[in-house]
Amino acid sequence: VVVVGYGTKGRSAVDTLVRNGYSREDVVVVDPSVNGVGSANRDGLAAITGDATQRGVLRQAGVAKATDVIITTDRDDSNVLVTLTVRQLNPDAWIVASVREQENVPLMRQSGANSVITSSDAVGRLLGLSALSPTLGSVMEDLLTYGEGLEVAERDLLVNEVGKQPQSLPDQVIAVVRDDKVHRYFDPVVSLLARGDRLIVVRPAKELPWAPRPGTHGEDL
């Protein structure tokens, strides 16, 4: 995984990856500042000082063979240019990029990003929900905080769950991934679970997010 930008968002992204089973040895950070690179090194990560809009810097970071690239600079124009360059160097990488302005989301997707996160919009929604309902805001904050209370996770479907309704499983299923498309748990097309489905679930944080389901580890898929 290559992470472009090691500010607050970059550190949080790496922390989430590591807590979900990634090794720090599998992560390479690219940051233009000496402080950012130093911080990444202190966190046990390989890091490169440089401008990620430059092909040479991205090649040095190993973008061409990366499975995932996370782009978190503070400038939308830089994120767009980095995304374009990464996509040219690696047509198969899964690119996740952040933008500050909602209006730049379409441009980011056109540049090659698979997933676009609007930081200002997400924070604004959380602030609004917390103002409307303190309890709802606290639940949303819980979901966004790793290791406490509730977690959102993606897992494989178990053999003994094939043919069942999403609502009947021990996990709280909120979405089903089928043929690379995400369906809400109440969509008729996924009224019965089928082989090859993946589940997006809410579960207790004490369970490993990548475990089959709460209370079971190593069960046959």
Beta strands, then each sheet from edge to edge (+ up, - down):
strand 1: 2-4
strand 2: 28-31
strand 3: 46-49
strand 4: 68-71
strand 5: 94-99
strand 6: 115-118
strand 7: 150-156
strand 8: 172-178
strand 9: 181-184
strand 10: 198-204
sheet 1: 3+ 2+ 1+ 4+ 5+ 6+
sheet 2: 7+ 10- 8+ 9-
end
